[in-house]
Amino acid sequence: MKLVVGQNIPIENVAVAEVDFAWRSLKSDLNLTIHALAFSNGEPASQTKLDINNIILPDAVEQDATGRHFSIDFAKVPSQVDRIAFYGFLPELSRYSLAQTDAFEIRVNETKVGRIATMAVDAFTETDKSVLLCEFYLRKGVWKLAYKLQAVKSTVKEVLTQLGFSIEQAAVPEQTISSNEQTKDAQDKVEEAMFLDNVELKKGQNLSLGKHFQHCTAITCALTVVPKLDDLALNVIAINRDNKVNNIKDFLYQENKVLRGDGVKVSERDVLINLDLIPEDITKVQLLVTRRSSAKRISSADFIEIALTNTFTGQKIAKYISETNDKNYNTMVLLNLYRGNNGWTIRAVGQGFSQGLDKIGERYHFSPPKLRQNHREPIQQIDINDLHADRSDFIEKYKKMQSLSYWIMGIAALLVVLTFSRVLFLPLACILAGAGWYLFQRASKALRSVEHEKFERVVLKLIKANNYKLTAFEVATTCQVTIENATQVLDELCSKGLGNTAVNREGGIYYDFSTLK
């Protein structure tokens, strides 16, 4: 199976996974290395200090001499380890980027099962220095494989530090030590350079729009959830100077999509913010996501990403990615935009609440509404005969034509018998037989066309009834046809540009006709 970025699949009954990384270096001294890192509850599984030049493999993971082949014996993975991630790092002081690689591919195999998955890697830029390629994670007792492909500009030391690993400090030559003021200035310059180009915010990190994006007055916040959760709602709260919500109209959801003054507009997966139109009494705008059912948890998704761009120029400002597969939350606050003396500032929050919007309402002194459920209608048993009515005259016409063809061919056969007594009957018999066969073929073809059109209309009705997503099995069981016939009509609709095939989180194939909405 070829995975796409963000996709994950279960790997049950796999005792030992063999992971191969293949690529071609465009520079002879690129020196890209692959490393396996183990985690427990989001933290490094080992507290031993790491030497960035000699990163020790986790228990149960082996690497061959080439550095590109790994094997994971899941039976030997320590009980506290719930995630094994594979990272690619360039040397700390490398002058190259990951864009100097070509034909990069990841292959995951098992000795008995054979090929489990392949992943094509082709999304690096000239500034990428490190990348999270893929990972194995444990969820509800089952190991899963996820294709991540999250490249960053940070070096190996910076990435490991951000992940929580302790790094052995190398000796620093005396002449390289600068004053505190010089060090602070250098850090400020590095920080400013990072922020100018689509920085990936970490939890708790701030980004000043007034300092780095002075001319940006409108922001588009795009939400991405992998895998997609149909009942995940994107909400916005406008908060005043007293850290309260003025009234329910300052809570934006599917029934109240626009903030007074048109400063904020919410859609299913986007938030449009015009900073100049936000009312003066609003000092903080909070973006959050909520499962509409209070009993459901955000942990059903592997990660949630919110990406910010300049609405007018398309310039990428920042993004925040929160891994959620182990979060027992119903609601999560992603970002805060707050007004200060130097303009607006963005803060990555990543705080979750198991009690959902009720806890949010308690914090900001308002009563949040109950979010309307997005129920998928159950598969309906549709009576195919219901679609006969508007084509009954057409069908009756060709059935009569078929009956006529039978009579004509019968007369022709009778004339053939009479030919033995009268030779002159033979030409007439041939003419009648030919005419009868022609009428029979024409009528049969027309009736097959009607049946196919009728079946297609039933399938279209099913598509609409089931939120524009269904499988060939659902069509076959509902319409009482074979899987082959159901697959054929779905593929024909896709070939007309009406839909496409997709893969769910369990690896099953379904048909997505969302373009028909």
N, C-alpha and C positions, 0 to 999 in steps of 0.2 A: 504494500500500500504506500502510495506517495502522499506524504503529509504536507499540509500548507501551514504557514505561520499561525500559531495560536491553537492549532488542533492538538488534541490529546486522545490516546487510545489505551484501553486496558491491555495488560500483558499477562493475563492469568495463565497458569500452567507453564510458565517459562522459568526454568530452574536457573539457567545461566544465560545472560544476554551478552552477545558479542557486538561491540560498537566500533565501527571503522570510520575514520575521518580521512577523506581524500581531497587533495587540492594541488594545484600547480602554482608555485611561487614565481612571480614575474621579476623578482629581484633575487639574486643568488645569496645575498646576506639578509634576507627578510627575517629568518629565524622565528617563525610563528610556532608556538607550542600549545598543546592542548592539555588541560588539567581537569581532574575530577575533584570536586569539593563536596563534603558531606555536611548536612545541616540537621538540626533537631529543633522543632518548633520555631523555625525562622532564624535560629542562632547557629553559629558554627558548632559542629558536633564535638570538635576537639579544641581545647583551650591552649594547646601547645603553640608557642610562637613559631611563625612561618618564616622560612628563608625564601625570599621571592626568586632566588636562583636555584632552589632545590625544594619544590613543594612536594611534601610527602603525600602519597596516595592514601585514601581512606581504607579502612578494613573492608575486606571482601571485594576490593577492586584491584585488578592487575593490569599492568601496561607492558607491552612488548618493547623490544629494543628500538624499533622505529619511532616510537612515541605517538603512533597514529592508531594503534589497535588497543582496545580496552575490553576487559571481560568483567562482568559483575555477577557474583554468586549470591543470589538473593537469600539463600538459606543461611549465609554467613554474615549478612548485614546486621550490625548491632541493633538491639531492640529499640534504642533511643533514636536511631537515625530514621528520618522519615522523608529525606530528600537527598538525591545525589545529582549534582548539576555539573555539566561539562562547559568549561570556559575556554576561550581562545585568547592568548595574550601575546603581544609583541614585547620585545625587550624593553625595559624601563626607559632607556634613552634612545630608542629607535627613531630614526628620521623618516621611517616609512609609515604607511597606514595599511589597514586591512584591504583597501582597494587594490593593493598589489598582489591579490590572489585571484586565481581563475579556476573554473571547473571544480568548484568546491561542492562536495557532496558528503552526506552522512548516511551510513547504512547500518541498520540494526538487524542482527540475525540471532537465531537460536539453533543449536546443533540438530535437534529433532524436527522442529517446526519449519526451519529454513528462514527465508527472508521475512522479517516482521514489518519493516518500514524503511523508506528512503526519504531523505530531505535534501532538496536542492538549495544551496546557499548562494544568493546572488544580490544582496542588497547593501553592500558596504559603500561608504563615502570616503573622500580623501582625508577626513579627520578622524575616522574610527581607529581606535587603538586596541580595544578589548571588546569581547562579545560573549554573551551567554547564548550558547548554541542550542542545547536541549537539556532535558532533565528527566530523571525518573523520580516519581514521588508516590508516597504511600497514602492511600485514602480509603477509609473504611475497610482496612485489611487487604486491599488490592493495590498492587503496584501499577502505575500508569506511566506512559511515555508521553512527554509534551515537547512539541517543537516551538522554541521560544524566539530565537534569532533577535536578540536585543543588543545592538551594538552601541558603544559609548565612546566618547573621546578620552575618557580617563585612562590612565596607565595602570599597569598591573598592581602597583603598590596602592594607588588610590582606590581601585575597585575592591581589593582585599580589605582595605581599611573600612570602606563603606559597608562591606558585608559583615563586619564585626570581628575579623581576624586580627590577632596581635602579630605585628611584624617585627622581626629582629632588626634593630637599628644598626646600620653600618657605620663605621668610624668616619667622621667628617674631618677633612683636612682643616688645619687651623686657619689658613688663609681664606677659606671659603665662608667662614662665619661672619655674618654681617650684623649690623646693629638692629635692634628691635624695630626701629623706624623704617629701615631699608627693607626688612622682611615684611613688614605690614604693607608697605607700598607695593612690593612685588606681588603679594597675595591679592591685593585689591585689583591690580592689573590683570592677573590671571582670572579672578572672579568675574571682572567686567568682560573679558574676552569670551568666557564661557557663556555668560548670559546673553550675549548678542546673537547667538545662533542656536535657537531651539534647545535650550537647556532642559535636561531631564531632572525635574525637581525631586528631592528626597523628602521624606516625611519631616515636617517641621521647618523646612527651608523657605525663605522669603525671596521674592523677586520684585524689585521696585520698578514699576512702570514709569514713574516720574524721572527716575535716573537713567534708565536704559532704553526706554521706548517713549520718549517725550511726545512724539507726534501721533502716538496711537490713541485714538479716541473711541474706537469700536472694536470689540473682541468677539470672536466666534469660538465657543467652547464645544467641541465635538466629543461625544461619548462613544467608546468602543468597549464591548463586553464579550469575552471569549470564554466558553461558548455563549452564544446569544441567549438571554433570558427574556422571554416575551412579556413577563409580568414585572419587569424591573422598571420602575418609574424614576424619571429625572426631575428633581424638584429644586426650587430656589426659594430662599428666605431672605427678605429685606429687613435689616435690623437697625434700629435707631440708636441715638447717642446713649440712651439709658440701657442698652443691651436688651431691648425688648422689641417685640413685633407690635406695631401700632394696631393692626386689626387683621382679620383673616384675608383681606385683599392683598396683603403683603406676603402671603404664602402662595407661590405659583405652582400649579399642577395642571392635570389635563382639563379641569373645568375652569381654571383661571390662569390663562397663559400669558397675560401681559401685565407688567407692573404699571401703576399709575405714572403718567408722563412718558410712557413707551420706552423707558430706560432699559428694561429687561424683557425679553420675549423667550418663551420656552416652547420647544417642540418635543417630539418623542425622543430624539437623540441629540439635540443641539440646544444651546443657549446663546442668544444674541444679546450682547451687552453694549449699550451706548453710554459711555461714562458721562458725557455731557448732559444727558437727559435724566440721570438718576436724581430723584428728589433730594433737596438739601438736607432733610432730616435723616436721610439714610446714610449711615457711616460704614455699614458692612453688608456685603452680599455673599450669601453662603450657598454653595452648590452641593447637593447631596443626592444619593440614590436610595431607593426604598423598594423592597419586595412588597407588592400590593397585598399579599396575604401575610398576616402577622406571624403565621406558623412557619413560613419559609425563610431560608437563610441565604445570605449572599455567598456562602461557601459553595453553592452550586456552580459558581463561575470560577475559572482559574485565575483570571486577572481582569481588572477594570482600568481602562486608560481614559484620561481626559486631556485632550490636546487643544491648546490655545493658539489662535492665529489672528492676525490683523484682518478685520472684516473687509477693509477697502483694498489693501495691497496683497493679501494672501501670505504675508511674511509670517513664518513660524516663530512664535514667541517662546512657548514652553510646553511641557507635557508632564503629567504625573501619572505613574503606573503603580497601582496597588494590587499585590497578589492577595487573592481572597479565598483560595481553596481551603484554608484552615481557619477561616474567620466565622465565628458563630454569631453573626450580626444580622439583624433585619434591616437596619438603616446604617449608611456610612456617609459621613461628611468628607467630601473630596477636597474642596478648595474653599478658601475665604478670600474675598476681595475687600480690603478695608481702606477707608479714606484717611489720609494723614496730612501733615503740614506740607509734605513734598509730593502730594498727589496720591494716586492709588497704588497699593501694593498687593501682590498675590502671595498667598501662603498655602503650601501643601499641608493638609491636615491629616487625612487618613484615619479619622477616629470613628469607631463603630459603636452602635447601640443595639443590644439584643432586644430591648423593649420597643424599638421602632420609633415612630413619630411621636408617640406619647411622651417619651423622654425629651425629645426636641421641644415639644410644646411646653413641658414643665420648665425647661431651661430658659426659654424666651417668653414665658408668660402668655401663651395663647393656646387655643384648643384646635389642633390640626384636624382637618376633615378626614373621613375614611376614604381611602383611595378605591376607586371602582375597579373591580376585578376584570381582567381580560381573559375570559373563558374561551377556550377553543371548543367549538360546537362538536359534539360526538359525530362519528361517522353515521350517516343516515342511510337507511335502506330505501332506495329510490325505485319505484316501480317503473321499469323501462317502458311498459305499455302506455304510461301516461303521456309519452311523447309521440304517440301514434296519431293523435287527434288531428293536428294541423297538417299532416301529410297523408291522411286517409284516402283522399281522392287520387293522389299520385300513386300510392301503393296499389289501390284497387285497379287502376288502369293497367299497370304492368302485370298484375296477377292474371287479369283477363287475357292479356297478350300471351302469357305463358300457356294458358288453357287453349287458346286458339292455335298456338304452335303445336300442341299435342294433337289436336284434331287434324291439322294439315298433314303432319307427319304420318298420322294413322291412315288417312286417305291415300297418301303416297305409297304406304306399305301395301294397302289393298290393291292399288293399281299395279304394283310390281307382281302381285300374285296373278292378276288378270292378264298380265303380259304374256303368260304362257298360251293364252287363247287369242289374244289380240296384241300383235307386236307394236301397233301404233300407240298403245298405252304407256310404253316405256319412257319416251321423252316427257310426257305429261307428269309421270311419276317422279322423274328426276327434278323437274321444275318445282313441284309441290314440296318435295323433300328439302330442297335447298331453301325455299321460302320459309318452311317451318323451322329449319335449323337456325336461320338468321333471326327470326322473331324470338326464338327461345334464348339465344345468346344475348340479344339486346335487352330482353326483359330481365334475364338473370343478372346482367351487369348493372342495370338500373336498380334492382332490388338490393344487390350487395352494396351499392353506393348509399342507398337510403339507410340500410342497417348500420353502415360505418358512420354515417353522419349522425344517426340517432345515438349511437354509442358515444361518439365524441361529445355530443351535447350533454349526455348524462355525466361524463367525466368532468366537463366544465362546471356543471352544477355541483358536483362533489367538491371540486377545487374551491369554489366560492364558499360552500358550506363548512369547509374545514380549514378556514383561515389561510387558504392558498398554499397549503403544504400537505402533501400526502405521499403514500408509497404505492407501489404497484400491487402489493398484497392487499391494501385497503380497497383499491379499485376492484381487484379480482373478487374479493369476498362480498363486496357490496353489489356488484353488477352480475355476479354469478358467471364469470368468464374465467378463462385460463390466465395464469400469470403472464404467459407469452403475449396474449392479446392485450392485456392491460399495459404491459411494458411497451408494446408497439405503439399504442395510441398516445401514451405519455411522451415517448421519444419523438413522435411526429409533431406534437405540440411544441416541444422544445426546439425542434428543427425549424419551426416557423418563427422562432424568436420570442415565444410567449413565456418561456421559463428555462430553467437549467437544473441539472442534478447537483446535489449537495451531500455532504457527509455529516451526520450528527456526532455527538461526543462519544457514542459507543462504537463508531466506525460504520454504522449502517447507512445505506444510501436512500435518500428520499428526493422528491421533486419539489422545487421551490418555484412558485408562480407569483411571487410578490409583485412583479411588474404589472400584473393585471388589476391590482388594487386601484 
